[in-house]
C-alpha cells in the first residue's frame, strides 16, 4: 500500500464516488437503504476531511505558501460538507428534504474533489518531493484509526467550530 498522501486521498475520493453512486442508485428505494448509505457517506467524509484538515492542509500551507488561497477555499468547502453531514446525521430518511440534501452534499463534494484532483494535487505533487508526500501520508495513516467517524464526535465538532470561529 502506498503512503503517498495524494494517492491516499485519491483512494478516499474513489470510495466516496462509489458510495455516491450507490446512493443515487438507491434514491427511489427503501428509506432504510438510503439511511444506511448516507451513514457510510458521512463516516467516509468525516474521516477524510479530518485527515486533510489535520495533516495535509496545514503541512502544504506551511511548505507552499503560494497555495494558501486554495487551502482556505478547501477549508470552507469542508465546512459546508460538515454542516450538511451534521444535518443529514440527525434526519430521518423519510424526510422530504433527505434526498435533496444528500444530492447537494454529493454535488459539493464532487466539485471539491475535481478541484483537488485537477488543479491542487498536480501543483502539490510538482512542488513537494516524493519523500515529503510519503511522510505526510504516513502521518495521515497514523491518525486514520483515531479519526472521528460521526459529525457529533468531539474531534469533528472541534474542526467545525474552528472553521466558524477562525
N, C-alpha and C positions, 0 to 999 in steps of 0.2 A: 504494500500500500504506500502510495506517495505521501510525503509530508509537506509537499509544496502547498503553500497557503492558497494559491489561486486554484490549483487542482482540487483541493478540499472544498473550497467554496463553490466551484462549478459542480461538484458531485452533489452538494446540497441543492443547488439550483435544479439539477436534473430530477432529484427526488421530489422537489416541490412541483415541478411541471407534471410529473406523474400523478401526484395527488390532486392537482388542479383538474387534470383530465378526468380522473376518476370521479371527482365531484360533478363535473359537467355532464358526464355520462349518467350519473345517478340523480340529476336535478329533478326529474319528474317522478323519481322512485319514492320508496318509503322514507318518512322523516327520520326514522332510526338510522338508516344507512347514511343519509346526508349529515346527521349529527355526528356519527362516528367519523366520517371523512373530514369534517370540519375540525373535529378534535385532533386528528392526525396533522392537519394543516397547521393548526395553532401551535402544536408541540414543535413541529419542524421549524416554523418561523421563529418561535420564541428562542429555541436553541441557536439557530443561525444568526439572528440579529444580535443576540448576546455575544457570540464569539466575534462577530465583526466589530461590535461596539467596544468590547473589552480588549481586543488584541489587534485585529487588522487595522481598523481606522486610526487608533492612536499611534500605532507604530508607523504607518505610512505618513500620517500627518507630521510626525517628528522627522522622518527621513526625507520626505518630499514636500516641502512647504508650498511648492507651486500647485499642488493638488488640493490645497486647503478648501477652496470653494466647492470642489467635487465632494469632498468628505463631509462638509457641512450640509450639503444638499442630501447626501446619503443618510446622515443622521435624521434629518427631517422626514425623509421618506420612511425610515424605520419607525419614527414616531407615529406617523399616520397608520402604518400597518399595526403597530402596537395598540392603538386606540380601537381599530376595527376588530382586532383579535380579542381584546378585553370585552367589547360589546357582544361579539359572537359567542364567547365563552359562557356568558350568562343567559343567552337567548334560547328559547325553545325552537326546535327546527320547524315546528308548525307555524311559527310567527310569519306573517305575510312579508316581513322585511328580511327574513333569514337568507333566502336565496339571493336577493338583490344585494344585500350587504356582503355576502360571500363573493359575489361576482365583482363588486367594487374592490374588495381586497385582492382578488386574483389579478384584476387589471392593473392595480397599483404595483403589486409585487412584480408582475411580468415586465412592466415599464422599468422598474428599478433594476431588475436582473439584466435586461437588454442593455441598459446604460452601462452597468458594471462590465458586462462581458464584451461589449463592442467598443467602449471608449476608455473606461477606467482601468480595467485589468491590463490591456496592452501597454498603457503608459507605465503602470507599476512594474510589469514584467521587464520592460525595457530599462527602467531606471534602477531596479534592485537586482542584485545578483541572485543566482540560484541558491547559494548558501543562505542569504538573508531570508528568502521566501521559505526555505525549509525550516529555518529557525522559528519564523512566525507561525508556520504550520504546526510545528511541534508544540508550541505554546497553546495553540487552539485545540489540539488533540488532548493535551493535559487538562484543559478546562471543560471539555465537552461533557464528561460524565457528571460533573457538578453543576452544569449549566441549568438554568431554570427551564421547566417544561410547560408551565402554565403561566398565563399573564398575571395570576394572583400570587405567584411566588415572590417573596421579598426581593430577591435579586432582580426580577423582571420589573417590579414596581419601582425599585430604586432607579433603574435605567429609564423608565418612562417619566418619573418625577424629574430626573436630571435633564431630560430633553425639554421639559416645560420651563424649568427654572434657570437653565444655563443661558 
